[in-house]
Amino acid sequence: MKVPLPPRLASSVSVQNTKTIPYKAILPGGPLAARARLVDLLSSPATRPGCPRLITIGASPYCEKVRWALDVSKLPGGYTEDAHPPGFSMLATLPASKGKASAVPMWVLPSGEAVWDSSAIMQRLGRDYPDRCGWLYPEALQKEVLAWEDYFDEVLGAPVRQLAYVYILNPKLRKRSMEIFSCGASLVEKGMLLYEYGFISGQMVITMKIRPEAVPALQKDISEVFANVDELLKDGRPFLFGEQMTAADITFAALSSQLICPPEMATFHPDLSPFMPPAMQQWVSALRCSPAGQHVTRLYSQHRGLGSSSRLVQIRGGGSRNRFPPAVAGALAVVGAAIAVGDFP
């Protein structure tokens, strides 16, 4: 089935933050050295011998995009997800990439090679596991799938994230937002997040450019993307490219999940609409009822690759990551956090 190349938005949007924190920041004498030392002392990364590792911020839609591809593809031997709260993932990504990147998601192979950027990881999966992951980029549709994936990454992911965090970082939701940020994290990181939440959330506002006054422009950009997806789906096709799911489908669904809030993502993305003004609630409801919004809901319900025992998306962390008993680790984490608080370089 022929699919046109995606349009480009006329307005300018902020794309995924790709700034790399200097490796020296976590080395002795660096501003994050104390935090790195404490995390290393009290916890271990989520790894299994001979098994690839996916380093993530558990609630990140870009990380969910890769997690989805892995869960559906069921790689031989599986994978482990090494999840961290915002502000802590760099303590894993910088050493894994030998200082070349601090962003998530990052795919670390048993050989030690690291691949970062969600699209680069999925393309690598398609090359390394053609039998399992070839569905992501079918050869006959590869150009179009890559173009739509790039379109969603660039013009949907950041606006949805910016809009969602206007409400997630509402002081009334502090307890819930801390639970979201710490999904899958080690106990020491959860303890440190308790102490450092105000600092980290403030940094998120700055680095992600979260501004309430920008909401109308973000709504416009998101609405245009949904309208373009509605246009693709108007002939009744089950997926964006016809009869088969591709990387474009899961990219659109994962990056939309913070607004559509499919039940399968309840752990990571609670429904924020009760905390929105009435006009915003109506807009979100319209998105969810649109063909594009219903496509997201159906993909999560029928094609997310979840097991029969649980209908919730879960982090495959591979067991406990705490080096000490929970009570000891928790106490040390809170005390150590008071010493380890530092600024982002």
For each residue, the residues with C-beta under 8 A, 3 or more apart:
1: 237 241 242 243
2:
3: 141 144 148 232 240 241 242
4: 144
5: 143 144 147 148
6: 147 148 151 228
7: 151 228
8: 151 155
9: 13 155 221 224 225
10:
11: 217 220 221
12:
13: 9 154 155 158 159 218 221
14: 158 159 162 208 209
15: 18 153 154 157 158
16: 62 103 153 157 158
17: 103 207 208
18: 15 103 117
19: 102 103 207
20: 100 101 102 103
21: 25 32 90 94 102 344 345
22: 25 30 99 345
23: 26 27 94 98 99
24: 27 29 30
25: 21 22 30 31 32 33 90 94 345
26: 23 30 32 33 35 36 90 91 94 95
27: 23 24 30 33
28: 33
29: 24 33
30: 22 24 25 26 27 33 36 345
31: 25 342 343 344 345
32: 21 25 26 35 36 90 91 342 344 345
33: 25 26 27 28 29 30 36 37 342
34: 37 38 336 339 340 342
35: 26 32 38 39 88 91 192 340 341 342
36: 26 30 32 33 39 40 91
37: 33 34 40 41 340
38: 34 35 41 42 188 192 332 333 336 337 339 340
39: 35 36 42 43 88 91 186 188 189 192
40: 36 37 43 91
41: 37 38 323
42: 38 39 186 187 188 322 323 324 329 332 333 336
43: 39 40 186 187 188 189 321 322 323 329
44: 47 186 321 323
45: 53 82 92 321
46: 53 80 81 82 83 184 317 318 319 321
47: 44 51 53 80 82 318
48: 51 78 80 318
49:
50: 77 110
51: 47 48 77 78 79 80 110 318
52: 75 79 80 107 108 109 110
53: 45 46 47 79 80 81 82 96 107 108
54: 63 66 67 70 79 80 81 82 105 106 107 108
55: 82 84 89 92 93 96 104 105 106 107 108
56: 60 63 66 67 81 82 83 84 89 104 105 184 315
57: 60 63 83 84 85 86 89 104 181
58: 63 81 83 84 181 182 183 184 185 268 315
59: 63 180 181 183 268 269
60: 56 57 63 64 104 105
61: 64 65 157 160 161 254 255 257 258
62: 16 65 66 104 105 118 153 157 254 255
63: 54 56 57 58 59 60 66 67 104 105 118
64: 60 61 67 68 254 257 265 268 313
65: 61 62 68 69 105 118 122 250 251 254 255
66: 54 56 62 63 69 70 105 107 118 121 122
67: 54 56 63 64 70 71 81 313 315
68: 64 65 71 72 250 253 254 304 305
69: 65 66 72 73 122 125 133 136 247 250
70: 54 66 67 73 75 79 125
71: 67 68 74 304 305 306 313
72: 68 69 250 303 304 305
73: 69 70 125 129 132 133 135 305
74: 71 78 132 305
75: 52 70 78 79 129 132
76: 132
77: 50 51
78: 48 51 74 75 316
79: 51 52 53 54 70 75 316
80: 46 47 48 51 52 53 54 316 317 318
81: 46 53 54 56 58 67 184 315 316 317 318
82: 45 46 47 53 54 55 56 92 317
83: 46 56 57 58 183 184 185 315 317
84: 55 56 57 58 88 89 91 92 104 184 185 189
85: 57 88 89 181 182 185 189 190 193 200
86: 57 89 181 200 204
87: 90 193 196 199 200 203 344
88: 35 39 84 85 91 92 185 189 192 193
89: 55 56 57 84 85 86 92 93 102 104
90: 21 25 26 32 87 93 94 102
91: 26 32 35 36 39 40 84 88 94 95
92: 45 55 82 84 88 89 95 96 106
93: 55 89 90 96 97 101 102 103 104 106 114 116
94: 21 23 25 26 90 91 97 99 101 102
95: 26 91 92 98
96: 53 55 92 93 106 108 114
97: 93 94 100 101 102 106 114 116
98: 23 95 114
99: 22 23 94
100: 20 97 114
101: 20 93 94 97 106 114 116
102: 19 20 21 89 90 93 94 97
103: 16 17 18 19 20 93 106 116 117
104: 55 56 57 60 62 63 84 89 93 116
105: 54 55 56 60 62 63 65 66 116 117 118 121
106: 54 55 92 93 96 97 101 103 114 115 116 121
107: 52 53 54 55 66 114 115 116 121 124 125
108: 52 53 54 55 96 112 113 114
109: 52 112 113 114 115
110: 50 51 52
111:
112: 108 109
113: 108 109
114: 93 96 97 98 100 101 106 107 108 109
115: 106 107 109 120 121 124
116: 93 97 101 103 104 105 106 107 120 121
117: 18 103 105 120 121
118: 62 63 65 66 105 121 122 153 251
119: 122 123 146 149 150 153 247 251
120: 115 116 117 123 124
121: 66 105 106 107 115 116 117 118 124 125
122: 65 66 69 118 119 125 126 133 136 137 149 247
123: 119 120 126 127 136 137 146
124: 107 115 120 121 127 128
125: 69 70 73 107 121 122 128 129 132 133 136
126: 122 123 129 130 133 134 136 137 247
127: 123 124 130
128: 124 125 133
129: 73 75 125 126 132 133 134
130: 126 127 133 134
131: 134
132: 73 74 75 76 125 129
133: 69 73 122 125 126 128 129 130 136
134: 126 129 130 131 137 138
135: 73 138 244 245 246
136: 69 122 123 125 126 133 145 246 247
137: 122 123 126 134 141 142 145 146 246 247
138: 134 135 141 142 145 241 244 246
139: 142
140:
141: 3 137 138 144 145 241 246
142: 137 138 139 145 146
143: 5 146 147
144: 3 4 5 141 147 148 241 248
145: 136 137 138 141 142 148 149 241 246 247 248
146: 119 123 137 142 143 149 150 247
147: 5 6 143 144 150 151
148: 3 5 6 144 145 151 152 240 248 251 252
149: 119 122 145 146 152 153 247 248 251
150: 119 146 147 153 154
151: 6 7 8 147 148 154 155 156 225
152: 148 149 155 156 157 225 248 251 252 255
153: 15 16 62 118 119 149 150 156 157 251 255
154: 13 15 150 151 157 158
155: 8 9 13 151 152 158 159 221 225
156: 151 152 153 159 160 221 222 225 252 255 256
157: 15 16 61 62 152 153 154 160 161 255
158: 13 14 15 16 154 155 161 162 208
159: 13 14 155 156 162 163 218 221 222
160: 61 156 157 163 164 218 222 255 256 258 259
161: 61 157 158 164 165 208 258
162: 14 158 159 165 166 208 209 210 211 214 218
163: 159 160 166 167 215 218 219 222 259
164: 160 161 167 168 258 259 269 272
165: 161 162 168 169 204 205 208 210
166: 162 163 169 170 210 211 212 215
167: 163 164 170 173 272 275 276
168: 164 165 173 177 180 272
169: 165 166 173 177 201 204 205 210
170: 166 167 173 177 275
171: 174
172: 275
173: 167 168 169 170 176 177 275
174: 171 177 178 197
175: 178 179
176: 173 179 180 270
177: 168 169 170 173 174 180 181 201
178: 174 175 181 182 193 194 197
179: 175 176 182 183
180: 59 168 176 177 183 268 269 270
181: 57 58 59 85 86 177 178 185 193 197 200
182: 58 85 178 179 185 189 190 193
183: 58 59 83 179 180 267 268 315
184: 46 56 58 81 83 84 315 317
185: 58 83 84 85 88 181 182 189 190 193
186: 39 42 43 44 189 190 321 322
187: 42 43 190 191 321 322 326 329 330 333
188: 38 39 42 43 191 192 322 329 330 332 333 336
189: 39 43 84 85 88 182 185 186 192 193 333
190: 85 182 185 186 187 193 194 330 333
191: 187 188 194 195 329 330 332 333 334 337
192: 35 38 39 88 188 189 195 196 333 334 336 337 340
193: 85 87 88 178 181 182 185 189 190 196 197 200
194: 178 190 191 197 334 337
195: 191 192 334 337 338 341
196: 87 192 193 199 200 337 341
197: 174 178 181 193 194 200 201
198: 201 202
199: 87 196 202 203 341
200: 85 86 87 181 193 196 197 203 204
201: 169 177 197 198 204 205
202: 198 199 205 206
203: 87 199 200 206 207 344
204: 86 165 169 200 201 207 208 210
205: 165 169 201 202 208 210
206: 202 203 209
207: 17 19 203 204 344
208: 14 17 158 161 162 165 204 205
209: 14 162 206 214
210: 162 165 166 169 204 205
211: 162 166 214
212: 166 215
213:
214: 162 209 211 217 218
215: 163 166 212 218 219 280
216: 219 220
217: 11 214 220 221
218: 13 159 160 162 163 214 215 221 222
219: 163 215 216 222 223 283
220: 11 216 217 223 224
221: 9 11 13 155 156 159 217 218 224 225
222: 156 159 160 163 218 219 225 226 259 287
223: 219 220 226 227 283 287
224: 9 220 221 227 228
225: 9 151 152 155 156 221 222 228 229 292
226: 222 223 229 230 287 290 292 293
227: 223 224 230 231 292
228: 6 7 224 225 231 232
229: 225 226 232 233 240 252 291 292 295
230: 226 227 233 234 290 291 292
231: 227 228 234
232: 3 228 229 237 240
233: 229 230 236 237 240 291 292 295
234: 230 231 291
235:
236: 233
237: 1 232 233 240 241 242 243
238: 242 243
239: 242 243 244 245 246 249
240: 3 148 229 232 233 237 246 248 249 252 295
241: 1 3 138 141 144 145 237 244 246 248 249
242: 1 3 237 238 239
243: 1 237 238 239
244: 135 138 239 241
245: 135 239 249 250 299 303
246: 135 136 137 138 141 145 239 240 241 249 250
247: 69 119 122 126 136 137 145 146 149 250 251
248: 144 145 148 149 152 240 241 251 252
249: 239 240 241 245 246 252 253 295 299 303
250: 65 68 69 72 245 246 247 253 254 299
251: 65 118 119 148 149 152 153 247 248 254 255
252: 148 152 156 229 240 248 249 255 256 292 295 296
253: 68 249 250 256 257 260 262 295 296 299 300
254: 61 62 64 65 68 250 251 257
255: 61 62 65 152 153 156 157 160 251 252
256: 156 160 252 253 259 260 292 293 296
257: 61 64 253 254 260 261 262 265 268 269 296 300
258: 61 160 161 164 261 269
259: 160 163 164 222 256 284 287 288
260: 253 256 257 287 288 293 296 297
261: 257 258 265 266 269 270 271 272 288
262: 253 257 265 296 297 300 301
263: 266 300 301 311
264: 300 301 304 306 311 312 313
265: 64 257 261 262 268 269 300 312 313
266: 261 263 269 270 312
267: 183 312 313 314
268: 58 59 64 180 183 257 265 313
269: 59 164 180 257 258 261 265 266
270: 176 180 261 266
271: 261 274
272: 164 167 168 261 275 276
273: 276 280 281 284 285
274: 271 281
275: 167 170 172 173 272
276: 167 272 273 280 281 284
277: 280 281
278: 281 282
279: 282 283
280: 215 273 276 277 283 284
281: 273 274 276 277 278 284 285
282: 278 279 285 286
283: 219 223 279 280 286 287
284: 259 273 276 280 281 287 288
285: 273 281 282 288 289
286: 282 283 289 290
287: 222 223 226 259 260 283 284 290 292 293
288: 259 260 261 284 285 293 294 297
289: 285 286 293 294
290: 226 230 286 287 293 294
291: 229 230 233 234 294 295
292: 225 226 227 229 230 233 252 256 287 295 296
293: 226 256 260 287 288 289 290 296 297
294: 288 289 290 291 297 298
295: 229 233 240 249 252 253 291 292 298 299
296: 252 253 256 257 260 262 292 293 299 300
297: 260 262 288 293 294 300 301
298: 294 295 301 302 303
299: 245 249 250 253 295 296 302 303 304
300: 253 257 262 263 264 265 296 297 303 304
301: 262 263 264 297 298 304
302: 298 299
303: 72 245 249 298 299 300
304: 68 71 72 264 299 300 301 313
305: 68 71 72 73 74
306: 71 264 310 311 312 313
307: 310
308:
309:
310: 306 307 314
311: 263 264 306
312: 264 265 266 267 306
313: 64 67 71 264 265 267 268 304 306
314: 267 310
315: 56 58 67 81 83 183 184
316: 78 79 80 81
317: 46 80 81 82 83 184 321
318: 46 47 48 51 80 81
319: 46
320:
321: 43 44 45 46 186 187 317
322: 42 43 186 187 188 325 326 329
323: 41 42 43 44 329
324: 42 328 329 332
325: 322 328 329
326: 187 322 329 330
327: 330 331
328: 324 325 331 332
329: 42 43 187 188 191 322 323 324 325 326 332 333
330: 187 188 190 191 326 327 333 334
331: 327 328 334 335
332: 38 42 188 191 324 328 329 335 336
333: 38 42 187 188 189 190 191 192 329 330 336 337
334: 191 192 194 195 330 331 337 338
335: 331 332 338 339
336: 34 38 42 188 192 332 333 339 340
337: 38 191 192 194 195 196 333 334 340 341
338: 195 334 335 341
339: 34 38 335 336
340: 34 35 37 38 192 336 337
341: 35 195 196 199 337 338
342: 31 32 33 34 35
343: 31
344: 21 31 32 87 203 207
345: 21 22 25 30 31 32
